[in-house]
Amino acid sequence: MKIVVACDHGGFPLHEAVLEAIEEAGHEAIDLGISEYKQVDFPDFAEKAAKVLIAGQADRAVLMCGSGIGISMAANKIKGIFAGLCHDTYSAHQGVEHDEMNALCMGGLVIGTELAKDIVKAFLNAVPDGVESHVRRMEKVRKLEDQLD
């Protein structure tokens, strides 16, 4: 899979670890940065990554800011993005399996690099489970998204 990665300065502490985890899991990273610590605005990076994901140039996204909350909120404003804030491995795989999460969000000021790597691997190894109730709920989510256009 191709995984688009983006972060602001708050997510920067996890940046290299996330890239390593993607490579270790046998996937390709599309790195939108930042590549050095500098203050930037998370909505800009959420938008850049979402555009790559929506265009089909990547299969999933990993997005990071200080808490993970802001970049998750920004990404979820874009139709077709299903971003989830995960600071544990269970949520990372369950978000994909049950909720078709396509963008993993984490906080660089909340968790450490080794946990972030485990979370990324759990996210990348998960696939939607196709359980009827999960599919039905996601259809309802997509209808909500369409109603708000």
Residue frames relative to the residue before (quaternion, step in Angstrom):
aa qw qx qy qz dx dy dz
M 1.0000 0.0000 0.0000 0.0000 0.00 0.00 0.00
K 0.3376 -0.6801 0.6051 0.2396 3.51 -1.31 0.42
I 0.1149 -0.8018 0.5864 0.0033 3.53 -0.84 1.09
V 0.2413 -0.7586 0.5876 0.1453 3.58 -0.69 1.07
V 0.1260 -0.7953 0.5929 0.0102 3.55 -0.92 1.02
A 0.1280 0.7809 -0.6035 0.0982 3.56 -0.95 0.91
C 0.0340 0.7972 -0.6019 0.0338 3.55 -1.15 0.64
D 0.3652 -0.6497 0.6006 0.2895 3.49 -1.37 0.20
H 0.7664 -0.3604 0.2537 0.4673 3.59 -1.27 -0.18
G 0.6426 0.5270 -0.3291 0.4484 3.61 1.05 -0.65
G 0.7039 0.4384 -0.2536 0.4980 3.56 1.14 -0.63
F 0.4473 0.7442 -0.4161 0.2699 3.54 1.28 -0.34
P 0.6123 0.5656 -0.3828 0.3984 3.67 0.94 -0.63
L 0.7091 0.4371 -0.2597 0.4885 3.62 1.18 -0.46
H 0.4310 0.7676 -0.4206 0.2195 3.57 1.25 -0.44
E 0.7272 0.4280 -0.2546 0.4724 3.61 0.63 -1.07
A 0.6395 0.5292 -0.3302 0.4494 3.59 0.98 -0.80
V 0.6382 0.5195 -0.3229 0.4676 3.59 1.01 -0.78
L 0.6475 0.5086 -0.3204 0.4683 3.58 0.92 -0.85
E 0.6398 0.5212 -0.3148 0.4689 3.59 1.01 -0.82
A 0.6610 0.5167 -0.3094 0.4476 3.59 0.90 -0.92
I 0.6358 0.5240 -0.3264 0.4634 3.58 0.99 -0.81
E 0.6688 0.4892 -0.2929 0.4770 3.57 0.93 -0.91
E 0.6552 0.5181 -0.3107 0.4536 3.60 0.92 -0.91
A 0.6832 0.4693 -0.2773 0.4859 3.60 1.12 -0.66
G 0.5527 -0.6598 0.3664 0.3535 3.59 1.29 0.06
H 0.5638 0.5858 -0.3853 0.4364 3.56 1.21 0.49
E 0.4572 -0.6727 0.5168 0.2671 3.55 -1.32 0.29
A 0.2595 -0.7670 0.5703 0.1385 3.57 -0.90 0.96
I 0.1757 -0.7022 0.6785 0.1249 3.50 -1.19 0.76
D 0.1468 -0.8469 0.5104 0.0277 3.54 -0.10 1.33
L 0.1112 -0.8001 0.5887 0.0305 3.56 -0.56 1.21
G 0.5819 -0.6342 0.3455 0.3739 3.56 1.29 0.27
I 0.5139 0.0666 -0.7798 -0.3513 1.42 -2.42 -0.55
S 0.4071 -0.7422 0.4863 0.2165 3.57 -1.10 0.68
E 0.7555 0.1395 -0.1370 0.6253 3.56 1.31 -0.04
Y 0.5882 -0.5919 0.4110 0.3671 3.56 -1.13 0.59
K 0.2912 0.6969 -0.6202 0.2119 3.53 -0.80 1.13
Q 0.5248 -0.6485 0.4474 0.3224 3.56 -1.05 0.70
V 0.0938 0.7659 -0.6241 0.1228 3.55 -0.79 1.15
D 0.5108 -0.6592 0.4702 0.2890 3.57 -1.29 0.26
F 0.4857 -0.7126 0.4310 0.2654 3.57 -0.66 1.15
P 0.6158 0.5498 -0.3997 0.3985 3.69 0.88 -0.61
D 0.6115 0.5614 -0.3505 0.4335 3.60 1.07 -0.68
F 0.7107 0.4468 -0.2557 0.4795 3.58 0.96 -0.86
A 0.5841 0.5402 -0.3709 0.4790 3.59 1.13 -0.53
E 0.6644 0.5083 -0.3000 0.4585 3.57 0.94 -0.88
K 0.6479 0.5225 -0.3240 0.4497 3.60 0.89 -0.92
A 0.6939 0.4702 -0.2778 0.4694 3.57 0.85 -0.96
A 0.6430 0.5279 -0.3262 0.4490 3.59 0.95 -0.83
K 0.6331 0.5304 -0.3361 0.4527 3.59 0.97 -0.77
V 0.6392 0.5091 -0.3204 0.4792 3.60 1.00 -0.78
L 0.6719 0.4995 -0.2915 0.4627 3.58 0.94 -0.90
I 0.6806 0.4870 -0.2857 0.4670 3.60 0.86 -0.94
A 0.6641 0.5060 -0.3012 0.4607 3.60 1.06 -0.71
G 0.4998 -0.6746 0.4155 0.3499 3.60 1.27 -0.14
Q 0.4633 0.6820 -0.4428 0.3523 3.58 1.25 0.29
A 0.7502 0.1684 -0.1335 0.6253 3.56 1.32 -0.16
D 0.4665 -0.6864 0.4936 0.2599 3.54 -1.24 0.54
R 0.7829 0.0004 0.0311 0.6214 3.56 1.16 -0.70
A 0.2847 -0.7461 0.5781 0.1674 3.53 -1.36 0.21
V 0.1283 -0.7203 0.6713 0.1182 3.51 -1.33 0.51
L 0.0358 -0.8165 0.5728 -0.0627 3.54 -0.62 1.24
M 0.0438 -0.8224 0.5668 -0.0215 3.56 -0.95 0.89
C 0.0522 0.7260 -0.6857 0.0054 3.51 -1.20 0.73
G 0.7890 -0.3236 0.1971 0.4836 3.61 -1.17 -0.21
S 0.7983 0.2162 -0.1022 0.5527 3.57 0.80 -1.02
G 0.4565 -0.6527 0.4626 0.3894 3.56 1.19 -0.61
I 0.5719 0.6262 -0.3681 0.3813 3.57 1.21 -0.45
G 0.6929 0.4990 -0.2943 0.4293 3.58 0.73 -1.02
I 0.6970 0.4620 -0.2843 0.4689 3.57 0.83 -0.96
S 0.5986 0.5414 -0.3492 0.4760 3.59 1.17 -0.57
M 0.6557 0.5059 -0.3095 0.4672 3.59 0.91 -0.89
A 0.6674 0.5012 -0.3025 0.4603 3.57 0.90 -0.91
A 0.6693 0.5047 -0.3064 0.4511 3.59 0.85 -0.93
N 0.6862 0.5035 -0.2868 0.4398 3.58 0.95 -0.84
K 0.5485 0.5914 -0.4032 0.4322 3.59 1.23 -0.06
I 0.6592 0.5045 -0.2913 0.4755 3.58 1.26 -0.37
K 0.4899 -0.6898 0.4553 0.2772 3.55 -0.69 1.16
G 0.7853 0.2994 -0.2496 0.4809 3.54 -0.91 1.00
I 0.6277 0.4882 -0.3444 0.4990 3.56 1.26 -0.11
F 0.0594 -0.7675 0.6383 -0.0042 3.51 -0.91 1.04
A 0.0165 0.8393 -0.5359 0.0902 3.52 0.21 1.38
G 0.0652 -0.7934 0.6049 0.0185 3.52 -1.05 0.84
L 0.3808 -0.6950 0.5680 0.2219 3.53 -1.08 0.83
C 0.0543 0.8107 -0.5756 0.0924 3.59 -0.59 1.15
H 0.0172 -0.7827 0.6221 -0.0081 3.51 -0.90 1.01
D 0.7015 0.3185 -0.2650 0.5799 3.55 1.26 0.58
T 0.6042 -0.6034 0.3843 0.3509 3.58 -1.15 0.56
Y 0.5987 0.5741 -0.3748 0.4140 3.60 1.01 -0.69
S 0.6807 0.4804 -0.2932 0.4689 3.59 0.81 -0.96
A 0.6348 0.5556 -0.3303 0.4234 3.58 1.02 -0.78
H 0.7336 0.3696 -0.2547 0.5103 3.61 0.87 -0.79
Q 0.6439 0.5274 -0.3338 0.4425 3.60 0.97 -0.73
G 0.6073 0.5692 -0.3447 0.4340 3.59 1.08 -0.68
V 0.6638 0.4531 -0.2898 0.5197 3.56 1.12 -0.64
E 0.6914 0.5143 -0.2886 0.4174 3.57 0.76 -1.05
H 0.7911 0.3191 -0.1484 0.5004 3.60 0.84 -0.99
D 0.8292 0.2745 -0.0745 0.4811 3.57 0.95 -0.91
E 0.4239 -0.7448 0.4359 0.2749 3.58 1.28 0.26
M 0.1419 0.8072 -0.5512 0.1561 3.58 1.05 0.79
N 0.1052 -0.8140 0.5690 0.0509 3.59 -0.79 0.97
A 0.7425 0.2748 -0.1987 0.5777 3.58 1.28 -0.01
L 0.2160 -0.7651 0.6007 0.0843 3.54 -0.72 1.17
C 0.0853 -0.7899 0.6064 0.0340 3.58 -0.85 0.97
M 0.0040 -0.7924 0.6090 -0.0347 3.54 -1.03 0.88
G 0.3920 -0.7137 0.5367 0.2210 3.53 -1.28 0.47
G 0.3755 -0.7596 0.4968 0.1877 3.53 -0.64 1.16
L 0.6872 0.4267 -0.2789 0.5175 3.58 1.25 -0.30
V 0.6356 0.5433 -0.3069 0.4546 3.57 1.34 0.05
I 0.8163 0.1355 -0.0446 0.5598 3.59 0.88 -0.91
G 0.5113 -0.6502 0.4790 0.2940 3.53 -1.30 0.37
T 0.7105 -0.5032 0.3062 0.3851 3.52 -1.30 0.32
E 0.6625 0.5054 -0.3319 0.4421 3.62 0.90 -0.77
L 0.6422 0.4887 -0.3241 0.4936 3.59 0.99 -0.76
A 0.6206 0.5420 -0.3445 0.4499 3.61 0.97 -0.78
K 0.6472 0.5142 -0.3231 0.4607 3.59 0.94 -0.82
D 0.6510 0.5056 -0.3137 0.4713 3.59 0.96 -0.83
I 0.6449 0.5218 -0.3138 0.4619 3.58 0.99 -0.83
V 0.6472 0.5137 -0.3166 0.4658 3.58 0.92 -0.89
K 0.6681 0.4967 -0.3089 0.4599 3.59 0.88 -0.86
A 0.6310 0.5178 -0.3355 0.4702 3.60 1.01 -0.74
F 0.6361 0.5304 -0.3034 0.4712 3.59 1.04 -0.83
L 0.7139 0.4673 -0.2581 0.4531 3.57 0.85 -0.98
N 0.6917 0.4830 -0.2781 0.4593 3.59 1.07 -0.67
A 0.6122 0.5757 -0.3451 0.4180 3.59 1.21 -0.31
V 0.0923 -0.7569 0.6441 0.0608 3.53 -1.26 0.60
P 0.5942 -0.5526 0.4233 0.4030 3.60 -1.11 0.56
D 0.4026 -0.7664 0.4551 0.2085 3.58 -0.82 0.98
G 0.4134 -0.7556 0.4389 0.2559 3.62 1.21 -0.17
V 0.3487 0.7318 -0.5099 0.2879 3.59 1.23 0.24
E 0.5856 -0.6423 0.3654 0.3331 3.57 -0.81 1.06
S 0.6797 0.4857 -0.3121 0.4524 3.62 0.83 -0.87
H 0.6420 0.5115 -0.3272 0.4682 3.61 1.04 -0.68
V 0.6409 0.5138 -0.3123 0.4772 3.58 1.00 -0.85
R 0.6461 0.5285 -0.3126 0.4534 3.59 0.93 -0.91
R 0.6729 0.4973 -0.3004 0.4578 3.59 0.90 -0.88
M 0.6631 0.4918 -0.3118 0.4703 3.58 0.97 -0.77
E 0.5831 0.5446 -0.3735 0.4732 3.60 1.11 -0.55
K 0.6474 0.5088 -0.3114 0.4744 3.58 1.03 -0.78
V 0.6245 0.5257 -0.3356 0.4702 3.59 1.03 -0.74
R 0.6608 0.5027 -0.3076 0.4648 3.59 0.92 -0.87
K 0.6202 0.5240 -0.3397 0.4748 3.60 1.07 -0.68
L 0.6186 0.5296 -0.3433 0.4679 3.59 0.99 -0.74
E 0.6431 0.5311 -0.3093 0.4569 3.54 0.96 -0.93
D 0.6812 0.4866 -0.2813 0.4691 3.59 0.96 -0.88
Q 0.6251 0.5562 -0.3356 0.4326 3.60 1.04 -0.71
L 0.7312 0.4545 -0.2302 0.4536 3.55 1.07 -0.70
D 0.4017 0.7170 -0.4785 0.3091 3.60 1.21 0.22
